[in-house]
Amino acid sequence: MDLIRESWLKWQFEDGMKLAAASDILTLHPGPGVPPAEYVARFDCPTMVREQGSITRRVGFDMLIRFPLDYLRSAPNPALVVALLSPRNAYHPNVAPPFMCVGNIAPGTSLCELIYQIFEIMTFQKLTPSEHDALNKDACSWARNHMDLFPLTSRPLRRRELSLDITEIPAGAAL
């Protein structure tokens, strides 16, 4: 294996697992190999789906994230990097299952950057309001008419850290 790629993949694994450990929303499952070159990211937060003609909220979605061999050297095809595993009826202007438009992916875009992009897209924090830029034109039209519903969550992907300084107050001390 290319030593630069191997080192980069180790870094992605470490950072990705740190992000997952600091999140109430994300569960990250590394694929085969050491270090892994693919992940299944499970997000336990709302997204929109289309079921029997109705558009409704659903909690939970799964994404496959892969790093092709030439990922660090050339701009990858986004369809080879990010794929929606479930729900197959996801409804978003940037999604036509299993494809998701995360925009242009620069060579070496980190796993954590991709995870944040996916989270922001699927929770409608980011969406394409113009049909000529949309992967799903019908979802784009629907979303433009329902902007009051978005974003679907205000929860951050990473838990906020809380720093407390606790000092014991002796019994009988004046406050």
N, C-alpha and C positions, 0 to 999 in steps of 0.2 A: 504494500500500500504506500502511496505517496505520503511522506512524513508530514508535509504541510497540511494535507487533507486530514490525516489521522489526528494531528494536534488540534486542528480546527473542530473536528467532530467531537473530540473529548471535551473541548471548551463548550460546545453546544449542549452536550449531555449534562455537564455540571450546571451551567446556567439554567437550562430548561428544568432540571430537577429542583433547583433552588426556587424558581418561580412557582412550580407546582406545589412545593412545600409551603410557600407563603400565600397560597390561594385557597379560598373556600369554594371556588368555581371550577378550577382546572385540575384534571387528573391527567398525567402524562404517562403513556405506556411506550417505552422504547422498543423498537423492533429488534430483529436478530443482529448479531454482530457486535464486536467490541472494538471501537466504539460504534454505536448504532448510526445508521445513515437514514433511518426513517422512524417516525413516531406516530402513534395514534393519540390525538388530543381529545379528551372528553370534557365538554363544557356543560356544567350544570347551572344553566341560566336560560332565560326565555329567548325564543326566536319565533318567527312566524311560519306557519305551514298552510297549505291549501288542501282541504279535505272535502271531497264531495261538493265542490263549488264554494265552500265557505272558507274564509281566511280567519284563522284562529292562532292564539298563542300556544306554544308548546315549550316545555322545559326540557332542555338537553339536546345536544348535537355532538356528533363525532366527526373529526377531520383527520385525514391522512396527510402527513407532511413528509416529503422525501427530498433527499439531497443527492441529485445525480452526480456521476463521476466528475463532470466538468463544471460543477456548480461554482467553484471559486474562480474559474477562468473566463467564463462567458455568461452573458445574460441568459438565464434558463427560460424555457417555455413554462409559464405559470401553471399550465395544466399538468405538467410533469412534477410539479413541486407540491401543490395543494389540491386535495380532492375531498369532496363531501362524502362521507360514508353514510351518515344518517342525520336527520330524516330525509328520505328520498323525495319528500314532497315539500321541502323547504321553499319558502316564498320570499324572495328578496330580489331587488333589481340587479344585484351583482352575482346572482346565483342561478344556474341552470344545471341542476344535479346531473352528474357528480361534479360539474365544473363550478369554480368560483373565480371571479375576477378580483384579484387583490391589487391590480395595477401592475406596472412594470416591476419586476423583481431584479434588483441589482445583484451582480455576482457577489456571493458571500453574505447576503442578507441573513441575519442571525435567526435562529429558531425562535427566540423570544420576540423579536420584531414581527415575525410571521404570526405567532400566537396572538399578539396584541392586535394585529391587523384583522385576523379572523374574528376575534372577539368583538371588535368594534363594528365590523360588517354585520355579523349575524345578530347582534343586539340592536341594530339600526342606529348606531351612533354615527356610522358612515353609510351613505347610500347615494346612488346616482339619481338625481331628480330629472335628468334629461334622457328621453328615450333613445336618442341617437348614440348615447354612451352606454346604455344598459345592456346587460346580457339577457335579462328577462324584461321585455318591454311591458308586458301586462302587469307584472309586479311593480314596475316603475310607476305606471299610471295610478295603480291602487295606492302606493305609498305616498305619492304626491298629494292625493286627496285625503290622506289620513295622517298627516304630519303631527297632529296633536297626540298620537299614540307613542311617539318616539322621544327619546330612546326607551327601549323596553326594560332597561334596568339602570339603576344609578349606582349599583354595587361596583366597586373597583375590582379589577382582576386580581390584583395583589392586595392582601390585607394591609391596612395602614399600621405602622408600628406605633406603639404607645410607650412612651418613656415616663416612668413614674419614679419619683424620689420619695421614699417613705421613711419618715423619721418617727421613732417611738417617742410619745409624750409621756413623761413620768406621771404616775397617779398623783393627783392633787396639784399638779402644775397649773399655773394661770394661763389661760388661753389668751 
